[in-house]
Amino acid sequence: MTGDTLYHKKKRPLEALLLGAVYGAASVSVLLLCGVIGYVFAKGAGTLSWSFLTTVTSALKQTVGIAGNLVNTLYIIVLTLLAATPIGVGAAIYLNEYAKPGRLVRLIEFTTETLSGIPSVLFGLFGMVFFGEVLGLGYSLLSGAFTLTLMVLPLIVRNAQEALRTVPDSYRSGALGMGASRWHMIRTILLPSAIPGILTGIILAVGRIVGESAALLFTAGSARLLPRLGGGLLENVKKLGGKALESGGTLTIELYLQMQNGKYDVAFGAGCVLIVIVLCINLWMKLLAGRWKTR
C-alpha cells in the first residue's frame, strides 16, 4: 500500500529544504561554540599552570595568578543564588498558584520584564548608589551580589513560572481532593515536578552571573586578595564570612583588566578557567535535573 500515510509519508521538497535549514542552523550553533572554546584554549592553554591557579598577581612578588579572582567568582555565584533563588521561586509560586489575574499580577510581570531589559551598566550605577552608599556596603562582594540578584531575578521567575505551568492540573486537583492543603500540595507535588525547569532558570542565571563585568566594576571592585586563613575553625569561618564585605574582582573583571593592560596571554588563561567553570556548573545542573526527572 502506497500513499501519504503516517507510516509512508510522501517527502516534499519544501519540507526537506526546511529540515536541512534546521539541521544547518543547529550545526552552525555547535560549530560556533566549539570554535570559541577552541580559540580561547589555543591562546590561553599555555598560560595555565598550578601556580597560575593558586597564586595572586603581585608586582612585588613577581607572580601572576587568578586564585583571588577565582574565589571571588565563587563567592559572587553563591551569594547571588542564595538571595535570588528563594525570591524568584517564591514570586513564581505566588503568581502561578495564589494570585488572581488582575492589575497586581500584570504589574509584577511587567516589572520583571522591565528588569530583564535594563542595561547592566544602569544596574551597576544603582547598586553603587543604593547598596554601596545608602546601605553602607561600599565596594564589596555583597554589594555586587545584591546588584546581580536584581539582574537575574527575571530569568528565575519566568523559568519557574513556566515550569509550574507544565505540571498537569490533575496533580493539583487530586492532591486538594484528598484533603491536602494548598501549601502542602505545592511543597510535595508541584515543586518536585517542576524542579527540572527551575534548575534551567538557575543555569541561565549562573551564566549571566559569571559573565557579568560592567555592574561589578561599580559595586564589587577589582581586588585580587585571598582570605587570610589561619588559627581555629571558628576564626576561619569568621574570616570567610567577612570576605563578603570586602572588595573583590571576579574572573571577568580580571580578564577585562588584563586585556586593557595588553596582557593577552593572562586574559586568555582566565578565559579558559571561566569556560571550564561554566561548563562544570551547567553539567552539574543538568545531572541534577536528569535525576529529578527520573524520580
NORWOVEN-V369985 format. One line per field, one symbol per residue. ss: DSSP state (~ for helix, > for strand, _ for the rest). phi: phi as a letter, one per 20 degrees, with the letter a starting at -180 (. if undefined). burial: # if it has 9 or more other C-alpha atoms within 8 Angstrom, else .. A space follows every 10 residues. Layout:
BEGIN
ss: ???
phi: ???
burial: ???
END
This chain:
BEGIN
ss: __________ __~~~~~~~~ ~~~~~~~~~~ ~~~~~~~~~~ ~~~~_____~ ~~~~_>>>__ __>>>>~~~~ ~~~~~~~~~~ ~~~~~~~~~~ ~~~~~~~~__ __~~~~~~~~ ~~~~~~~__~ ~~~~~~~~~~ ~~~~______ ~~~~~~~~~~ ~~~~~~~~~~ ~~~~~___~~ ~~~~~~~___ _~~~~~~~~~ ~~~~~~~~~~ ~~~~~~~~~~ ~__~~~~~~_ __________ __~~~~~~~~ ~~~~~_____ ~~~~~~~~~~ ___~~~~~~~ ~~~~~~~~~~ ~~~~~~~~~~ ~~~~_
phi: .dqedfecef edgfffffff ffffffffff ffffffffff ffedffefbf ffedddfbff eldcacgfff ffffgfffff ffeeffffff fffffeddfe grffffffff ffffgfdfff ffffffffff ffdfememeb ffffffffgf feggffffff fffffffgff fffffffenf fffffffdcf fgfeggffff ffffffgfff eecffffede ncfdfefeer nfffffffff ffgfedfaee ffffgfffff enefffffff ffffffffff ffffffffff fffff
burial: .......... .....#.... .......... ......#..# #.###.##.. .######... ..######## ###.###.## #.###.###. ######.... ....##.... .##.##...# .######### ###...#### ########## ########## ####..#... ##..##...# ...####.## ########## ########## .######### ##.#...... ....##..## ..######## ######.##. ..#.###### ##.##..#.. ##..##.### .#...
END
